């Protein structure tokens, strides 16, 4: 099985720690080291670290870099200061999502870093390059040369500053970054995350990532797998491509219209979103809480009076709140808060109520 999968630069570290390894996005990745619950709680209450070296790093540079990024990206990079990061999406002309991503405005003039999902690296790179006609830009897929660690949790800043010596990290605001060096090699440190907690993403060479992992591990930071990464992001109301976003879902249906600047600029898929907004949505992603301890899983039907009106995209027994909750794509008529619905779990149905998508109060440093 592993012969057909890619390995990150930290693969040997995971195996040495006895991690449960499983395929994810074309890579063989750690799912858990001890238990998903223990690792989830480590991030919520102390600090944990994730190998996210499978994520993609694509650089766009050249005289038309800003214009080009605005053309392919739903958010607006014009006028943002150096050191700022924006979340948004790349869309197909019909308004559905190629991928969701982060755009880092580089300190170098006319250069941007696009951080994309691991499972979409090849597709994204090909799609970006196909949009270059008429733009004076260079596109560089540097994903194979970068490693990345996500250091997350209320004690993340302490470990970044006191353990790694990254003093400027303490001064970062949410969704900003700075460039540094680690023993002579380039490093990018950003205050972002995918857990609902404060934290940092540290990008550097493969060798440096291995050193930093060992230093943090020795200092007591819990290694965490993709299992709790999913439970953490889910509780915080953060989407996962392939579930709450896809090539069949638009940002408006996902409740992410704030990241699509329809009125500010033109971009691929803008006209489709504008038309959808004008016509009104026919479905939308919502949160649902079950009145039972049954666990709603992705793919389970959402019903009203025995008729299917939606489908679960992600669901868990929330570790932080001990509630059975899910997010689901539901017909517009059943999206109001407080609406009574049912989740079909095999042959039984369980009553639920429509809620907000965020099930946990996030703790970002603004």
Buried (B, 14 or more C-beta within 10 A) or exposed (E): EEEEBBBBBBBEBBEEEEBBBBBBBBBBBBBBBBEBEBBBBBBBEBBBBBBBBBBBBBBBBBEBBBBBBBBBBBBBBEEBEBBBBBBBBBBBEBBBBBBBBBBBBBEEEBBBBBBBBBBBBEBBBEBBEEBBEEBEBEBBBEBEEBBBBBBBBBBBBBBBBEBBEBEEBEEBEEBBBBBBEBEEEEBBBBBBBBBBBBBBBBBBBBEBBBBBBEBBBEEEBBBBBBBBBBBBBBBBBBBBBBBBBBBEBBBBBBBBBEBBBBEEBEBBBBBBBBEBBEEEBEBBBBBBBBEBEBBBEBEBBBBBEEEEBBBBBBBBBBBBEEBBBBBBBBBBEBBEEEBEBBBBBEEEBBEBBBBEBBBBEBBBBE
